[in-house]
Amino acid sequence: MIVIGVGGMGSAALHHLAGRGARVLGLEQFDIPHDLGSSHGVNRIFRLAYYEHPSYVPLMLRARELWHELEATAGESLVHVTGSVDAGPAEGDVFSGSLQSCRIHGLDHEVLEASSLNARFPGYRLPEDTMSLFQPDGGFVLSERCIVAHVEAALAAGARIQAREEVRDWASTPGGGVRVETTRGAYEASTLVVTAGAWTARMLPELTSLAVPERQVLGWFQPTSPELFTPARFPVFNLALDEGRYYGFPVFGAPGFKIGRYHHLEEATTADEVNRTVDRRDEELLRLALARCFPDADGPTMALKTCLFTNSPDEHFIIDSLPGYPQVIVAAGFSGHGFKFASVVGEILADLARAGQTSHDISMFALSRFR
Ligand SMILES: Cc1cc2nc3c(=O)[nH]c(=O)nc-3n(C[C@H](O)[C@H](O)[C@H](O)COP(=O)(O)OP(=O)(O)OC[C@H]3O[C@@H](n4cnc5c(N)ncnc54)[C@H](O)[C@@H]3O)c2cc1C
């Protein structure tokens, strides 16, 4: 079996495949890890209160178990629990969808008006009319360390993994397998798993309109009152404002309070053409939310980085075999919310690659929904 792309999802697939005794080769065009795709920048939000759709919650619960197993294997903490805040107008998707997920799945939660939330977590200064759902099990997952841990576990279980080797092309073979051509050689295998992130369309041109890269910007800003932004005092957030939907983290792993805006400037792009320079306009967009809701974090800039979302038309994932090619499995279109699931996506990809099916409910992620 061959896995194209050793990022968030590919590293997890390699771990699960090698762990089940499959002969597997992982090919990565850059370094492992690197900061040109979708998984860099220290961490990603991990939340169980899932406003996007309640059916993500069972997957999240399994993902959490698998992250804990990986922590035990790696001997390091990969998930940090801070609690999570999903906030916005009472009738908006973020607050009401998160509340619905918690109710349907019996997750612990508290509904807090802005004054109560601001008093309990004083780094927050949410506007008066904002409703918040606090879920105590949310937090963040260390995305780059997770890739390293998955790769190390896969290598220990016998996977072959090669970085700085770009896959140029692939084709099916007469026997129903695949042949892959890279910048260093050619390989044949029974099954191909494509976890190429923002480069998916280059490997699978039929997915060009279904897995669309979008430029994002992450910012780190040094708080003027750092004691309010520690993991013990500041839960991660997902916040719908009139200015847009923002997300953020306590200070951890890099200097500064980390914040981003979903869909940033709404710049669809390609992974090879994306503008990786960050300018004043990018920074000002992030500072809007700082000034309004986190004034004690509105200090000097520490870092600004670009990153890539890969959006599907309905912003739900794509996990399926490729029509006409049952030996090719694709996981793409994670639409800016996939990393927390990478562990369970790896398990699902191993199920599909080995048995052609999985016991997880992935019906929402089928390619047939776009026909
Ligand atoms: C700014 C930002 C914030 C985010 N916030 C969150 C969050 O808080 N919570 C959350 O759960 N998710 C979040 N996400 C989404 C999450 O990070 C992504 O869904 C996830 O990282 C996608 O993983 P991936 O494996 O698809 O992509 P990647 O990790 O980018 O991996 C794809 C890999 O494939 C390789 N590749 C591609 N083509 C080839 C080829 N031809 N040959 C060899 N290798 C190839 C690439 O080099 C890359 O390493 C965020 C994303 C961004 C950009």
The ligand as a MOL file (V3000), in Angstrom:
LIG
                    3D

  0  0  0     0  0            999 V3000
M  V30 BEGIN CTAB
M  V30 COUNTS 53 58 0 0 0
M  V30 BEGIN ATOM
M  V30 1 C -4.9250 28.1510 9.9760 0
M  V30 2 C -5.5770 26.8220 10.2150 0
M  V30 3 C -6.2420 26.6050 11.4160 0
M  V30 4 C -6.8740 25.3800 11.6460 0
M  V30 5 N -7.4800 25.1640 12.8410 0
M  V30 6 C -7.9720 23.9420 13.1410 0
M  V30 7 C -8.4330 23.6580 14.4440 0
M  V30 8 O -8.3570 24.5100 15.3460 0
M  V30 9 N -8.8960 22.4000 14.6950 0
M  V30 10 C -8.9250 21.4240 13.7500 0
M  V30 11 O -9.3700 20.3100 14.0500 0
M  V30 12 N -8.4700 21.6630 12.4920 0
M  V30 13 C -8.0020 22.8900 12.1830 0
M  V30 14 N -7.5100 23.1610 10.9350 0
M  V30 15 C -7.6310 22.1410 9.8990 0
M  V30 16 C -6.5930 21.0880 10.0050 0
M  V30 17 O -5.3540 21.6370 10.3840 0
M  V30 18 C -6.5410 20.3490 8.6860 0
M  V30 19 O -7.8370 19.8160 8.4230 0
M  V30 20 C -5.5230 19.2390 8.6780 0
M  V30 21 O -4.2680 19.7180 9.0740 0
M  V30 22 C -5.4490 18.6270 7.2820 0
M  V30 23 O -4.4890 17.5940 7.2620 0
M  V30 24 P -4.0450 16.9710 5.8830 0
M  V30 25 O -3.2950 15.7380 6.1980 0
M  V30 26 O -5.2310 16.8960 4.9640 0
M  V30 27 O -3.0780 18.0700 5.2290 0
M  V30 28 P -1.4810 18.2680 5.4840 0
M  V30 29 O -1.1520 18.0660 6.9200 0
M  V30 30 O -1.1050 19.5410 4.8260 0
M  V30 31 O -0.8650 17.0410 4.7020 0
M  V30 32 C -0.9030 16.8650 3.3250 0
M  V30 33 C 0.4900 16.4070 2.9330 0
M  V30 34 O 0.5130 15.8740 1.6350 0
M  V30 35 C 1.7690 16.2110 1.0590 0
M  V30 36 N 1.6550 16.0570 -0.3890 0
M  V30 37 C 0.7420 16.6470 -1.1870 0
M  V30 38 N 0.9340 16.2870 -2.4710 0
M  V30 39 C 1.9840 15.4370 -2.4880 0
M  V30 40 C 2.6550 14.7500 -3.5260 0
M  V30 41 N 2.2880 14.8740 -4.7900 0
M  V30 42 N 3.7120 13.9600 -3.2030 0
M  V30 43 C 4.1040 13.8310 -1.9050 0
M  V30 44 N 3.4960 14.4990 -0.8790 0
M  V30 45 C 2.4540 15.2790 -1.1660 0
M  V30 46 C 1.9440 17.6500 1.5280 0
M  V30 47 O 3.2550 18.1130 1.3760 0
M  V30 48 C 1.4820 17.5490 2.9660 0
M  V30 49 O 2.5490 17.2320 3.8340 0
M  V30 50 C -6.8600 24.3710 10.6520 0
M  V30 51 C -6.1750 24.5940 9.4690 0
M  V30 52 C -5.5300 25.8050 9.2420 0
M  V30 53 C -4.7990 26.0250 7.9540 0
M  V30 END ATOM
M  V30 BEGIN BOND
M  V30 1 1 1 2
M  V30 2 1 2 3
M  V30 3 2 2 52
M  V30 4 2 3 4
M  V30 5 1 4 5
M  V30 6 1 4 50
M  V30 7 2 5 6
M  V30 8 1 6 7
M  V30 9 1 6 13
M  V30 10 2 7 8
M  V30 11 1 7 9
M  V30 12 1 9 10
M  V30 13 2 10 11
M  V30 14 1 10 12
M  V30 15 2 12 13
M  V30 16 1 13 14
M  V30 17 1 14 15
M  V30 18 1 14 50
M  V30 19 1 15 16
M  V30 20 1 16 17
M  V30 21 1 16 18
M  V30 22 1 18 19
M  V30 23 1 18 20
M  V30 24 1 20 21
M  V30 25 1 20 22
M  V30 26 1 22 23
M  V30 27 1 23 24
M  V30 28 2 24 25
M  V30 29 1 24 26
M  V30 30 1 24 27
M  V30 31 1 27 28
M  V30 32 2 28 29
M  V30 33 1 28 30
M  V30 34 1 28 31
M  V30 35 1 31 32
M  V30 36 1 32 33
M  V30 37 1 33 34
M  V30 38 1 33 48
M  V30 39 1 34 35
M  V30 40 1 35 36
M  V30 41 1 35 46
M  V30 42 1 36 37
M  V30 43 1 36 45
M  V30 44 2 37 38
M  V30 45 1 38 39
M  V30 46 1 39 40
M  V30 47 2 39 45
M  V30 48 1 40 41
M  V30 49 2 40 42
M  V30 50 1 42 43
M  V30 51 2 43 44
M  V30 52 1 44 45
M  V30 53 1 46 47
M  V30 54 1 46 48
M  V30 55 1 48 49
M  V30 56 2 50 51
M  V30 57 1 51 52
M  V30 58 1 52 53
M  V30 END BOND
M  V30 END CTAB
M  END
